[in-house]
């Protein structure tokens, strides 16, 4: 019985991964990464204040 549930679980997870993967597009992924990189650059250059860290 455990073996049957294990096989069924693997089959369901495998189908789930393929169904999610079909919706993603390479161009959408590249656009998202470019947007995140742009936001990161804006945050790193926008805040030019350096604060002393008092942690030991």
C-alpha positions in Angstrom: 0.0 0.0 0.0 2.8 2.4 0.8 4.5 1.6 -2.5 1.3 2.4 -4.4 0.8 5.8 -2.6 4.5 6.6 -3.2 4.2 5.9 -6.9 1.0 7.9 -7.1 2.6 10.8 -5.3 5.5 10.9 -7.7 3.2 10.7 -10.7 1.1 13.6 -9.4 4.1 15.8 -8.6 5.6 15.0 -12.0 2.4 16.0 -13.8 2.2 19.2 -11.6 5.7 20.2 -12.6 5.0 19.8 -16.3 1.7 21.7 -16.1 3.4 24.6 -14.4 6.3 24.6 -16.8 4.1 24.9 -19.9 2.7 28.2 -18.7 6.0 29.9 -18.4 7.7 31.6 -21.3 11.3 32.3 -21.8 10.7 35.9 -22.8 8.5 36.5 -19.7 11.3 35.0 -17.5 13.9 37.2 -19.1 11.7 40.3 -18.7 11.1 39.5 -15.1 14.9 39.0 -14.4 15.7 42.3 -16.2 13.0 44.1 -14.1 14.4 42.7 -10.9 17.9 43.6 -11.8 16.8 47.1 -12.6 15.0 47.5 -9.3 18.0 46.1 -7.5 20.3 48.7 -9.2 17.9 51.5 -8.3 17.8 50.5 -4.7 21.6 50.1 -4.4 22.3 53.5 -6.1 19.3 55.3 -4.6 20.3 54.9 -1.0 23.8 56.4 -0.6 23.7 56.7 3.2 26.2 54.5 5.0 25.2 53.6 8.5 27.5 52.2 11.1 26.6 48.7 12.3 27.0 48.3 16.0 26.6 44.5 16.1 29.2 42.5 18.0 
